[in-house]
């Protein structure tokens, strides 16, 4: 089996860096050491894993945004091992700009935060990042 190169892991590396900047975000390994699960207040907002031979990032989205992104980017597909309506997979494509990756990670995080009880939210999803 071929070793995954840093270039192939670029999307995961960028997504991890953004997730580590988000208040209350934590990485755990409930599915084994090869799958990184990022949560806020115990709720998953991002997963790093490998599809056969490809490092990928799985993120939560609204159904509308998911459809638009999948049409716009070849590297964005339905969520791997997740609900295809509410999750997307970012593949290692070069077409995904760093700012897009950052924005998608942040949006996934905020979708989870806004469903938390107000007293548990590490940020106000309506004003975060403004």
Phi, psi and omega per residue, in radians:
X1 nan 2.414 -3.117
X2 -1.306 2.504 3.071
X3 -1.289 2.459 3.110
X4 -1.352 2.293 -3.096
X5 -1.548 2.787 3.072
X6 -0.997 -0.615 3.111
X7 -1.086 -0.702 3.108
X8 -1.197 -0.480 -3.121
X9 -1.590 0.083 -3.074
X10 -0.939 -0.787 -3.103
X11 -1.134 -0.766 3.101
X12 -1.101 -0.751 -3.127
X13 -1.070 -0.802 3.129
X14 -1.137 -0.773 -3.129
X15 -1.098 -0.709 3.117
X16 -1.099 -0.767 -3.139
X17 -1.039 -0.765 3.127
X18 -1.158 -0.782 -3.132
X19 -1.045 -0.664 -3.139
X20 -1.170 -0.281 3.091
X21 -1.521 -0.232 -3.025
X22 -1.490 2.284 -3.107
X23 -1.008 2.251 3.076
X24 1.399 -0.009 -3.136
X25 -1.315 2.396 3.134
X26 -2.394 2.576 3.079
X27 -1.827 2.366 3.084
X28 -2.407 3.076 -3.081
X29 -2.341 1.054 -3.109
X30 -1.190 -0.300 -3.115
X31 -1.907 0.247 -3.115
X32 1.935 2.840 -3.052
X33 -1.092 -0.396 -3.094
X34 -1.467 -0.047 3.126
X35 -2.166 2.022 3.090
X36 -1.606 2.182 3.123
X37 -2.013 2.131 -3.138
X38 -1.783 2.232 -3.074
X39 -2.266 2.753 2.948
X40 -2.239 2.185 -3.085
X41 0.892 0.697 3.084
X42 1.405 0.034 -3.120
X43 -1.923 2.273 -3.081
X44 -1.260 2.376 3.011
X45 -2.195 -0.221 3.132
X46 -2.738 2.563 3.075
X47 -2.385 2.384 2.999
X48 -1.890 2.247 3.098
X49 -2.672 -2.958 3.049
X50 -2.205 2.261 2.890
X51 -1.464 2.891 -3.084
X52 -0.798 1.825 3.062
X53 1.373 0.033 -3.085
X54 -2.286 2.193 3.014
X55 -1.285 2.321 -3.097
X56 -2.328 2.837 3.050
X57 -2.117 2.288 3.117
X58 -1.959 2.231 -3.044
X59 -2.297 2.635 3.065
X60 -1.381 2.468 3.088
X61 -2.535 2.897 2.959
X62 -1.333 2.680 3.133
X63 -0.993 -0.698 -3.126
X64 -1.128 -0.817 -3.136
X65 -1.112 -0.681 3.122
X66 -1.041 -0.770 3.122
X67 -1.099 -0.803 -3.128
X68 -1.078 -0.795 -3.118
X69 -1.116 -0.689 -3.139
X70 -1.174 -0.549 3.076
X71 -1.309 -0.578 -3.048
X72 -1.459 -0.490 -3.027
X73 -2.275 2.176 3.107
X74 -1.087 -0.547 -3.097
X75 -1.399 -0.043 3.120
X76 -1.918 2.126 -3.077
X77 -2.278 2.999 3.096
X78 -1.003 2.698 -3.087
X79 -1.000 2.162 3.134
X80 -1.243 2.102 -3.125
X81 1.080 0.408 -3.110
X82 -2.327 3.063 3.059
X83 -1.107 2.032 -3.038
X84 -1.144 -0.314 -3.129
X85 -1.450 -0.547 -3.007
X86 -1.975 0.009 -3.110
X87 -2.384 2.573 3.062
X88 -2.206 2.793 3.064
X89 -2.011 2.260 3.028
X90 -1.730 2.052 3.075
X91 -1.491 -3.139 -3.052
X92 -1.425 0.412 -3.090
X93 -1.136 2.529 3.122
X94 -1.244 -0.299 -3.078
X95 -1.240 -0.234 -3.095
X96 -1.545 1.871 -3.127
X97 -1.213 2.661 3.135
X98 -0.969 -0.745 -3.123
X99 -1.121 -0.652 3.084
X100 -1.109 -0.781 3.123
X101 -1.048 -0.838 3.113
X102 -0.991 -0.808 -3.116
X103 -1.115 -0.719 -3.127
X104 -1.184 -0.681 3.079
X105 -1.116 -0.795 -3.136
X106 -1.089 -0.770 3.135
X107 -1.106 -0.697 3.103
X108 -1.075 -0.816 3.095
X109 -0.996 -0.852 -3.104
X110 -1.149 -0.593 3.073
X111 -1.062 -0.659 3.115
X112 -1.299 -0.801 -3.115
X113 -1.026 -0.720 -3.085
X114 -1.173 -0.296 3.089
X115 -1.549 -0.179 3.128
X116 -1.342 2.674 2.994
X117 -1.017 2.487 -3.064
X118 -0.924 -0.651 -3.099
X119 -1.191 -0.335 -3.125
X120 -1.702 -0.225 -3.054
X121 -1.166 2.210 3.093
X122 -1.310 -0.301 3.092
X123 -2.522 2.845 3.007
X124 -1.521 1.936 -3.089
X125 -1.064 -0.400 -3.140
X126 -1.300 -0.451 -3.059
X127 -2.091 -0.115 -3.077
X128 -1.033 2.280 3.090
X129 1.491 -0.002 -3.125
X130 -1.520 nan nan
